[in-house]
Amino acid sequence: MKILKINLLFILFSLLLCLACKHPKLTPYEAEHIIDIQTGKTTPAELVEFACSLAGKPYKYGSADPDQGFDCSGFVTYVFDHFHIIVPRTTLDFTPVHHEIPLKDARLGDLILFTGSDSTQRIAGHMGIISSLPGEQLRFMHATSGRRPGAVETDYHTPYYEARYIKTIRIFPQNDK
């Protein structure tokens, strides 16, 4: 009987621990199949302020570590993870995320997806976080391996990015208001 009580207490404790976890560990399959992103109480302004604070961090392919550097999706993952918001890890895995919006409706904190460096292949290979306010020239924060490698804020309206544009995703429900 004593062993049964200990086992039940262990199971109850484990269950409570799982429920208290703010950022559950996802399997690789689950991480690749996120289609709805839950932002909780985080605001777009908080998220973008934090993203902008990372400007100047170096570029490193495959990394989501600010001490080593970021690639584009590693940068986005790190920023959202700071607020315990679960997002896919790779740019390609953001493609099926719900709530695509027209580019003209982009707001602070929305995500913008581009092709990789070969714009003839219309597959998401680069991404960033919209950092401009409505009425301002459209800008986004991202980690790039380009001329100014690392985490930078970039104007969207250049032939390079306009030719590579794929879609904009609304992440924060308050941006719909």
Secondary structure, DSSP 8 states (H G I E B T S, - for coil): -HHHHHHHHHHHHHHHHHHH-SS----HHHHHT------TT--HHHHHHHHHHTTT--B-TT-EETTTEE-HHHHHHHHHHHTT----SSTGGGTT-S-EE-GGG--TT-EEEEE-S-TTS-SEEEEEEE---TTS--EEEEEESSSS-EEEEEES-SHHHHHHEEEEE---GGGG-
